[in-house]
């Protein structure tokens, strides 16, 4: 699940104009049983290297963000960035980067999130998947609003009234 604040960060940095550069950052949140909640997104930083078709984060700044989030009780969950295409798909570099991050990090997760925001209206313009060193599992992004709608639909399906 992604709070609307996180989606707003993605939307703010979508590459909608020809001169817009890729942007990105990290994702932090909480894990409870089978539910992962993305509560915070960082980036982009002034020290990142950004072009129209590439994004290289400042790794020292990223580590500082991880340390700060950990002190606040949040887990590093993965990375996000933008692509200048309507419905994005990861590049070979994107796949290599998230796989290396998963392998080299100390954690207890089954995978890291990779979120790519394209130019299509969000959340339909998002690529969201959990990646580890062997596979990727594509997910549908869920916002608090979509979770509430799904819960209401379940109540209706079970004959309950609202």
DOVEX-598575 format. One record per residue: residue in three letters; y, x, z of N, C-alpha, C in turn. Coordinates in steps of 0.2 Angstrom, whole numbers, plus 5000, padded with zeros to 4 digits. Atoms other than C-alpha are relative to their C-alpha. Example, Ala and Ser with C-alpha at 12.3 -4.5 7.8 and 13.67 -1.06 7.14 Angstrom:
<rs>
ALA499450045000497850625039500650045000/SER499449964999499550685036500549965003/
</rs>
This chain:
<rs>
UNK499450045000500050005000500650045000/UNK499349965000501850064996500549965002/UNK499450044998503350005005500550004994/UNK499550015006504749944993500550065000/UNK499549945000505850104999499750054996/UNK500349955004504550214991500149994993/UNK499950025007504550114975500750014998/UNK499349995002506450124975500250074998/UNK499949935001506450314976499750024993/UNK500349995007505250314960500549974995/UNK499650035005506350194951500750034999/UNK499449965001507950294955499950064996/UNK500049945004507250444946499649994994/UNK500350025007506350354931500450044995/UNK499749965006506750454915500249954995/UNK499850065005507650304906500550034995/UNK499549975005508950414897499750064997/UNK500349945004508550554884500250065004/UNK499849934996509450684896499750005007/UNK500350004993508450634912499550055000/UNK500549954999507450764919499449985004/UNK500550024996505750754927500250015008/UNK499950004993505850724946499349995004/UNK500650014996504550724960500150025007/UNK500049984993504150754978499349995003/UNK500750014996502750724991500049935003/UNK500150074997502050564999499750015007/UNK500249994993501750545017499949935003/UNK500150064997501050405027499450005005/UNK500550004995499650345038499349974997/UNK500650025002497750315036499649965005/UNK500350044995496850175045499449974997/UNK500650025003495050145040500050004993/UNK500050005007495050095022500749994997/UNK499350025002496950065021500450075001/UNK499549945000498150205016500749974999/UNK499450025001499950165018500550064999/UNK499549955001501250275010500749975003/UNK499450024997502850265021500650044998/UNK499449955001503950405015499850044994/UNK500049965006504250494999500650055000/UNK499549955001505250654997500250024993/UNK499849975006506150744983500449954996/UNK500049935002506750794971500550045004/UNK499649954997507550944979500550044996/UNK499549965004509051044973499650074997/UNK500349935002507851204972499449994996/UNK500550025005506551114961500250024993/UNK499849985007506451174943499849944996/UNK500150075004506651014932500250014993/UNK499850015007506650994913499849934998/UNK500250065003506350844902499349995001/UNK500750015001504550874901499650045005/UNK500349964995504150984917500349995006/UNK499750004994504350984935499650055005/UNK500349954996504051134947500349995007/UNK499750014994504251094965500150075004/UNK499949954996504951214978499550005005/UNK500650014996503351254987500250025008/UNK499849994993504251325003500349945003/UNK499750064998505251165004499549955001/UNK500550054999503751065002499650015007/UNK500449994993502851155017500449985005/UNK499650024994504351125028500049925000/UNK500150085000504250935023499349985003/UNK500650024998502450935027500050015008/UNK500049994993502751015044500449955004/UNK499650054997504150895048499749935001/UNK500350065000503150745043499450005005/UNK500549994995501650805054500349995007/UNK499750014993502750815069500249935001/UNK499850074999503250635066499449954999/UNK500650035000501450585065499749974993/UNK500150025007501350565046499550054997/UNK500449965004499950635035500350014993/UNK499949985007500250725018499549964996/UNK500550045004499450605006500050024993/UNK500149985007499850674989500750014997/UNK499449985004501250704976500249944995/UNK499750055006502350594964500450044996/UNK499549985005503350634949500149954994/UNK499850055006504050554933499750034994/UNK500249985007503550564915500549954996/UNK499650045005504650504900499649964995/UNK500450045004503350384894499949935004/UNK500050074997503150194897499549995006/UNK500650004996501450194905499750075001/UNK500149935000501150374911499250015001/UNK500649974999499550474911500150075002/UNK499949934997499250644920499950054994/UNK500149945004499450804910499450045002/UNK500549954997498150944911500350035006/UNK499649964995499451034922500049955006/UNK500050054995499550874933499450005004/UNK500750014998497650864935499950075004/UNK500249944997497551054939500450015007/UNK499650004994498951044952499849965006/UNK500350044994498250904962499450025002/UNK500649974999496550974961500050065005/UNK499949944996497151144968500349985007/UNK499750024994498151064981499549975005/UNK500550034996496650964987499550065003/UNK500449954998495551114987500350055005/UNK499749954996496751234996500349985006/UNK499750034994497351115009499549995006/UNK500450014994496751095027500149925001/UNK499950074999496450905029499349975001/UNK500650044999495150765032500049944995/UNK500050065005495450655017499550014994/UNK500550005005494250615003500450024993/UNK499649985006495650644990500849995002/UNK499350015000497550654987500249964995/UNK499750055005498650524979500450044995/UNK499549985006499450564962500349944997/UNK499750065003500750444957500550034995/UNK499549985005501750464941500349934998/UNK499650065002503150344937500250014993/UNK499850005007503450304919500649974999/UNK499450045001504850214911500049935000/UNK500150075000504150044911500249975007/UNK499950034993504649924925499550015005/UNK500549984995503849974941499849935004/UNK500549954999502549944948499550014994/UNK500450005006501749914931500050074996/UNK499949935003502450084925499750065004/UNK500349944996501450184938499350024998/UNK500749974999499950294937499950015007/UNK500249984993499150294954499250015000/UNK500749984999497550384958499850045005/UNK500249954995496550474971499650054997/UNK500349945004496050644965499750055006/UNK500249944996494950774973499750054996/UNK500249955005494050924966499549984995/UNK500550025004492750824957500249944996/UNK499950065004493450654951500749975002/UNK499350044999494950534950499849935000/UNK500150075000494850354955500749975000/UNK499450045001496250244948500149945004/UNK499950064996497050124959500649964997/UNK499450055002498249974957500550015006/UNK499549994995499850004967500149935003/UNK499950064996500049874981500650015004/UNK499450004996501749834989499949955005/UNK500050054994502049745005500049934997/UNK500050075003502549594994499449984997/UNK500650025003500949594984499549995005/UNK500550014995499949615000500149935003/UNK499950064997500749465007499849944996/UNK500250055005500449364991499349995000/UNK500750005000498649414991499749975006/UNK500250034993498449365010500149924999/UNK499950075000499249195006499549974995/UNK500550025005498049174991499349995003/UNK500750014997496549205002500049955005/UNK500050054995497149085015499949934996/UNK500050065004497348945001499350004998/UNK500750005003495548994994499649985006/UNK500450024994494848965012500249935003/UNK499850074998495648795013500549995006/UNK499550014995496948835025500749984997/UNK499450025002498648765024500650055003/UNK499549964997500248865026500649965002/
</rs>
